C-alpha cells in the first residue's frame, strides 16, 4: 500500500474536520447497523424457501461485483496485498460468521438471534488486547460486560440450549476473529481492497454448497438476493470505515445498537413482539452503549483533531 493510498483512505474515513474520531467512528457504525438490519430482514424472508448457502453465495457474489468497479476505478490503488494469508483467514472466518448468522436469523426471532451474537464484542475485546496490542480501558470492559448481562437477561438461560442458539454463538466467535483480521489488514491495504478480497474468497467457499442445495429462486426472491448482497457490502464497508479510524475494542460496545434495530424490524416485518425480559435486557444494553459512546466522545475531545486531506 503506497503512502498516497494510506493518506487517501485515512482522509475518506475521517470525514468532516469538525467531528472528532470517536463520533466519526460511531456514525460509521450506526450506518453499518442500518444496512445490516435491512440485510437480515431480507435473509429471514428468503429463508422460508432458499437455503443459507445459496443466500450466502448470492450475498458474496453480488458484493464482489459491486465492489469491483470501486477498486478498479482507483488506478493508484494496488489490487495486490502484502498479507494474502490474512485475507484467506479473514474470508473464512467472515464466511463462517455470515452463514451461522443467517441460520440463526432464519430459525430464531430477530431480537434473540442478534442478542446471542453480542458475545462477539467480548471476544473482540480479548482478541484486540491479545493480538492487536490495543489498550482496553477499564470502562470499556465494564460497559461491555454490563451489555452482556443485558443479553443474559434477554435469553433467560434455563438449561435447554437450542441448536440455533449454539450456531449463533459460533457465529459471534467467527465475527470476532474476522474483526481482528480486518484491523490487521487495514494497516497495509485500502478498505475497498479488503472488502473485494472478502467477496472473492467467500464466493469460492460458498459456491459448491450453494450448487449442491440449489433452489431456483422466483423473480421476487432473486431481487431480494441482490438486495442482500447490496445491503451486506454497504454494512461491511461502513464498519470497515469505522475500524480505519478507531480501535476495534472501542467500536465493540456500539454494536449493541443492532439489538434495538433488530427488535423494531422483527416487530414491523414479522410481528415478533418482545416480552418484558427482552425489553429489560435491551434497556440495559442500550444504556451501556450510550454510556461508552459518551465516554469515548469526551476522551476524543481532549485529542487534537487531524484536518482532512
Secondary structure, 3 states (H helix, E strand, C coil): CCHHHHHHHHHHHHCCCCCCHHHHHHHHHHHHHHHHHHHHHHHHHHCCCCCHHHHHHHHHHHHHHHHHHHHHHCCCCCCCCCCHHHHHHHHHHHHHHHHHHHHHHHHCCHHHHHHHHCCHHHHHHHHHHHHCCCCCCHHHHHHHHHHHHHHHHHHCCCCCCCHHHHHHHHHHHHHHHHHHHHHHHCCCCCHHHHHHHHHHHHHHHHHHHHHHCCCCCCHHHHHHHHHHHHHHHHHHHHHHHHHHHCCHHHHHHHHHHHHHHHHHHHHHHHCCCCCHHHHHHHHHHHHHHHHHHHHHHHHHHCCCCCCCC
